[in-house]
Amino acid sequence: MRSFTAPLALAVALAVVFAYPGRLAAAQGEIKPFPRVDPYTKNDPEKVKKAGYVSFGPFRLGDDHTTSQVETTLGGIPLIWVESAHFKLGSGLPEYTLADDPREKDRIRAELERLSERLPDVKVKTRKLDPWLRLHLFALRLEDLYAQFLHEFGIQESEFPNVALDGKRPAGKDYMGTGRFLGMPAKFTVLLFDKKSALGRYSNVYLGQALEGPSCRHFPGVGSLLYLTAAELLEGEYLNDTALTCDVVSGVSQSLALGFRGFHVTLPFALGESIAHWFSRQVDPRYHFFSGLDRAKIRFKDQWNWAPSVRARVEHGMVPPLAEVLGWTIGDALEWADHLILWSQMDFLLARDDDAAGMLLRRLKEPATNSAPLTAEELAERARQAYPQAIGTDLAGFDVAWSEWVLKTYPKK
């Protein structure tokens, strides 16, 4: 079981469970120390800049700690760092041997080809990813996710303030946050540990709670959202680079949505979950990550083709109305099919050519009129009011339009 704690400032807590069914080649045994200098840029300023990086550290990570302090706290655990255009990333991932999976090999080969344009020493044809290469790959994936998030929701970076603003200033309809990172004043932060014990030690010291699973946290002092996870949390058929990437994309896509227009209002459960599903499945639909789903209800990765299942439920009238879906607040109460519906409704919104998804996100993230955190019920009601404004019809009209789109778009098998 994984606990996903949404931003502390809003005191929102969501229990999250993973579908963990995979294989990580170098996850056993003692981990060798990582090279201190990146072998692909050798810390040459020109090569670092060409790669799209600011630095490999040290730098400030959270409200009360730096990368150097984390290394001291976790003494003996190898960690390497990189700061890119929109992220600060730390990794303790050891060398990885590609799984015997053509889809993973093709995906990573394509990523390595792109990396080699920035880092000429990267070998495209390789079966092993050393710790630094894994850091570079995840930095690439995170920046890809950021760009995709902007594109899918019709967001322009020019919309956000270039310099950090006073977070206490009055917020109006045109308010876009206090900084240039989707409205956040600081870059998004991601920590990828190898072992669960490292995640627990870090969180115990710096987050005030020994976490046992992936989590999203808010650093109010620096104005950043953190997502942290550990490769060891993945088991069985999920123990590979692809599943870990899906985990990271699932969690970070929610962080991006939470940070949009500044960190003042969180999202209804249904919207955050649907965003996480949609972006994760863009990486590989075979790996499933759910909030609060009883592990006994989780299907294996071969049941990845969700579209026909959604179509069948629509054909048989086995779909709850959107007004009810928006009231879902507890992941533990959802069934497997409920998550498929959440994904499909976001799929529909993002497929529209009227920027409905972007308009909806903007409405949902409008600053609240008071400073008290909105309750889950208030967030659901806010969503029920935002949908008609974004899609040009009432909630019942959305149900009809989505159902018609599913029957027209999704195959029967």
ABEGO torsion letter per residue (X at the ends): XBBBBBBAAAGBBBBBBBBBXXBBAAABEBBBBBBABBAAAGGBAAAAAAAGBABAOBBBABAABBAAAAAAAABGBBBBBBBBAABBBBBABBBBBBBBBAAAAAAAAAAAAAAAAABAABBABBABBBAAAAAAAAAAAAAAAAAAAAAAAGBBAAABBABBBBAABBBBAABAEABABGGBABBBBBBBBABAAAAAAAAAAAAGBBBABBBBBBBAAAGBBBBBBBAAABBEAABBAAAAAAAAAAAAAAAAAAABGEBABBBBAAAAAAAAAAAAAAABAABBBBBGBBAAABBBAABABAAAAAAAAAAAGABBBAAAAAABABAAABBAAAAAAAAAAAAAAAABAAGAAAAAAAAAABBBABABBBBAAAAAAAAAAAAAAAAGBBAAAAAAAAAAAAAAABBAX
